[in-house]
Amino acid sequence: MFMESKLTFKRAEQSDIPAIWKMLQAAIARRKADGSTQWQDGYPNPDVVGRDIEKRAGYVLWHGEQVAGYIAIMINDEPAYDELVGNWLSQGDYIVYHRVVVATQFLGLGFAQRLMEYAEQVALQHGIKSIKADTNFDNQPMLHLFEKLGYLYCGEVTFRGTPRKAFEKLVQTAM
């Protein structure tokens, strides 16, 4: 667990699913309103979040007493990344994260960046130097965050028949 003023990062619990799903539903609606096809095919859904939590991969960002964000963080657990059209920066162990979402009332406060930085902390805790992630070609907020946080574009991966931009960031491992 990591605390920063009123922010707390911790593993998600089954009881967090309603709050996480509410955030995801709002994000799905925002993506649709933006004209995006991302998250418009029934994914993600509460079952996906439940599996994240069962695998101990789901994490929530709390702001005081409110769930403010969610991220799923896994180690070496993205088969689609084996089929990258392009080149990863590194081989070997990596952290991958999916389903980065922030509650509507906390948009624009840097909480998505905090979630991504937390994934870096998880990597460091496990002595892993590579973080890999992907997003839709038209997800401008996430593309901006990748650039801002030093991720490099590595190529394309395909999920559920849709190509996505894939990125990697190398972090300094703990000594």
C-alpha positions, 0 to 999 in steps of 0.5 A, spaced: 500 500 500 502 507 498 499 513 501 500 520 498 496 525 502 489 523 501 491 518 496 491 510 498 493 505 493 491 498 495 489 491 492 481 491 490 476 487 493 470 484 491 466 489 495 469 494 490 466 492 484 460 496 484 464 502 484 469 500 479 464 498 474 460 505 475 467 508 473 468 503 467 461 505 465 462 512 465 468 511 461 465 507 456 460 512 455 465 517 454 469 513 449 463 512 445 461 520 445 468 521 443 466 517 437 471 511 439 470 504 438 474 502 444 470 499 450 464 498 445 464 491 445 462 489 452 469 489 454 470 491 460 465 488 464 464 486 471 466 479 470 473 481 467 474 486 474 472 480 478 477 475 475 482 481 476 481 481 483 481 473 484 488 473 480 490 479 485 491 483 479 486 489 481 488 495 484 484 501 486 486 508 488 482 511 494 481 519 495 479 519 502 473 515 502 471 514 495 474 509 490 477 514 485 481 510 480 482 502 478 488 499 474 489 491 473 497 490 473 499 483 471 506 480 470 508 477 464 500 476 463 499 478 456 499 473 450 497 478 445 504 481 446 507 475 443 504 477 437 507 484 436 508 487 429 514 491 431 519 491 436 519 491 444 525 495 447 526 489 451 525 481 452 524 478 459 519 479 464 515 485 464 509 488 468 503 490 463 497 494 465 490 494 463 483 498 464 486 504 467 480 508 469 478 514 473 472 516 476 468 522 473 469 527 479 476 526 479 478 527 471 483 532 470 487 531 477 492 527 475 489 520 477 490 516 471 498 518 471 498 516 479 495 509 477 500 508 471 506 511 476 503 505 481 505 500 476 512 502 475 512 501 483 510 494 482 515 493 477 520 496 482 518 491 487 519 485 483 525 487 480 522 488 473 525 493 468 519 493 463 512 496 463 508 494 457 501 497 455 497 499 449 491 503 447 486 504 442 489 509 436 484 514 438 485 514 445 488 521 446 488 522 453 492 515 454 496 517 448 498 523 451 500 520 458 504 515 455 508 520 451 508 524 458 511 519 462 516 516 457 513 510 454 516 509 447 511 506 441 513 499 439 508 497 434 501 494 434 498 488 437 491 486 436 485 485 441 478 482 439 480 483 432 482 490 433 489 493 432 492 497 438 498 501 439 503 498 444 508 502 448 514 500 453 517 504 458 524 501 461 524 503 469 530 503 473 530 497 478 531 497 485 539 495 487 
